[in-house]
Amino acid sequence: MFIEPARSLKGELHIPGDKSISHRSVMFGAIANGRTEVTHFLQGADCLSTISCFRRLGVEIENTPERICIHGKGLHGLRPSKELLDVGNSGTTIRLISGILAGQPFASVLDGDASIRRRPMKRIIAPLREMGANLTGSENNCAPLKIDHAALHGIHYISPVASAQVKSCVLLAGLYADSQTSVTEPYVSRNHTELMLSAFGAQVSSQGTTAAICPEPVLSGQNIDVPGDISSAAYFIAAALLVPNSEVLIHNVGVNPTRDGILRAAQAMHAKITRLNEHTVSGEPVCDLLVTSSNLTGAVIEGGLIPTLIDEIPVLAVMAAFANGTTVIRDAAELKVKESNRIDTVVTNLQKMGADVTAADDGMVIHGGKPLHNAVIDPHADHRIAMAFAVAGLCAEGGVEIENAECVSISYPGFYQDLRVLR
């Protein structure tokens, strides 16, 4: 895929539904009583993997362009799959469903693609075993995972990482435990699980960086309207900020405070972004974003801000490469265990384009303002790297060539088409 430089970007855009919320709507609908109807569901490969897994567990799920209908089986209504559960490339699927399966009276096997088999699962194996779960992984604690029936006990887990996937896995297992289960993180990670489970009828509480859940709730099906994914919006936010003479209006973006770090980072870099039409959809704050081209400056991105923009760091690094001054990104070692090692893939590809960037163990240092030039970008089959460097191509001399560009289908199948519309 060749991305040519752009003179300006103009127009309005409706981005796809939030990936995190789409996953959870299927999972929670499956273990609730009655029907859950989901609109604006993300039809990306990862979310379709979640649907596939729950269908194999005996849940009827209707998937139409207008809506997803999940006919819930209740907390104890899932049935053993005759086949292994294939999560594809989806880390969210394998980690969250493990919490649910740990409490089932049958055995399950979870596996995925080559990328999933490299991603660390000890972070969920350890707390689930602490709860009494019978769960084993490969020799390096990766997929495939085998989960056998076991009685679960409530625990207070101190998580070494701020990860919504770890927190959600433990809380979901807590639905099947014999007492309250809680998770304390170093920083607050995205809280879609807590908000949505509460709406379904679970007893969930949050205080500081600790979330807790009581076992054996009666969950009831819900109607869920999925807001637009701020992680998907981030590429068009960056593009409109960087390409001269641009103005883009992005509709219906979820701006949950545990997810809106890209907006706060952009503000620190002197971006011109205006929130319009602020309202709430299915318990999630939503607004339209008016983005205007800006002269960005470097900033320090660290600490509690990192979990709120961890998936946006690749495109944030692209923004920093075109900004004036130095940007420091730290406390982001989590980037090394994503679909690719995103510290390495971002730094290597930016250096190919002529950027002055240095990798650190937990982030990178970017001395911005140097003109970037044409390069062939290897995203390592990572959707977020491909989309971030498509943005870089809009502003680089000679554009960029992106190999394996179709990997964006994981989260944003229509990404390149939407980019063409704004040109």
Disulfide bonds with the S-S distance in Angstrom:
none
